[in-house]
Amino acid sequence: MALSSATALHQDPGLQPERTVMSWDRSLLALVVAAAMFLRWYGTVGPLALAPAVLCAGAALVIHWTQRHRYGTQAAGIAQERVRADAWAVLWLVALVMALAALGITAIWWT
């Protein structure tokens, strides 16, 4: 997701907010690819393959929708010299990976 220079809240474009946005973009891309891979199971597993695919696609949308807020929060934190770690986002992603693993195992188990 490219952010224009008008939305930049700090002077150094190589700082952490840009790297964090790129990292979340990679996570978004990985989720889209995982959704496509789960959809390939549809012929073998049937409708049970749709659950992890929908979860991946939904998570990718949530990441996309929260990118601008995440960037603004981090850029403002750098300007104020007080940046907090976004522990909830990390915990959410861990829970997502665990849920996807459980759904994937369930889909394989029931075939």
N, C-alpha and C positions, 0 to 999 in steps of 0.2 A: 504494500500500500504506500504510494508515494504521497508525502506530505509537502505542501508548498512552503516556500520560505516565509510566507505571510503567517503561517501557523507556528513557526519556530519561536520558542520562548527563551532561547539562550543563544549565545554567540558561536559556539563551537559545534558544527554539524556532525562531528565524529564522536560525540559523547554518548553515554549509556542509553538515553532514550531511543536513539536511532538503532543501536545494536539490539535493544530489547524488542523493538517493533519487528526487526528482521528475524529475530529468533521466534517470535510468535507467528510470523508469516510462514516460517518453515514448519512449525507445528500445524498450522492451518493446512498447508499443502500435504503434509503427511496424513492428516485426517481425511482429506478428500481422496487421496490414493487408497487409504485403508477402506473407505466406504466403497470405492469401486471394486476393490478386491473382495469385499464381503458380498457385493452384488454378483460376482462371478460364481459364488457358491449357490446361487438360487436354483440352478439346474440340478444340483446334487442334493442340497439340503432342503430346498423348498422355501416356504414363507418364513421359516425361522431365521433365515439369512438376512431378512429385511431389518430385524431389530438392531443388530450392530451397525448395519449400514446407515440406518436412520439416526442412530446415536452419534455416529461419526459426523454425518452431515450437519446435524443440529449443533454439535460442539464447534464445528468449523464456522458456522454462522455466528455463534456467540463470540468466538474469538474475533471474527471480522468486525462485528458491531461494537466491540469494546476497545478496539485498537486506538481510536482517536482519544478516548478518555485516558487510557493507560499512558499514551505519549504525553498528553497535557499534564497529568499528575507528576510524571517523572521529570519533565522539563521544568515545571514550576518548583519541584523539590530541589533540582540542581541550582536554580536561580536563588532559592532561599537557603541553600547549603544544608538542607535537611531532607534526605531521601529515605523513605521507608520501603522495606522489602514488601512485595505484594504476596504475602504468605497464602492468602485465600486462593489466589489464582493458581499457585503451585499445588496446593492441596486439592483444588478442583480438578486439575489435570491428572494428578495421581489417582483420584477416585474414578475419573473417566477411563484411564488405562486399565484399572482393576475391573471396572464394569465391562469393558470391551473384552478383556480376557475371559471373564466369566461367561459372557454371552457366546463368545467363540467356542469355548469348551463345551457349553451346553448344546450349541448347534452341531458340533461334531459328535457328541455323545448320543444324541437322539437320531442320528442317521443310521 
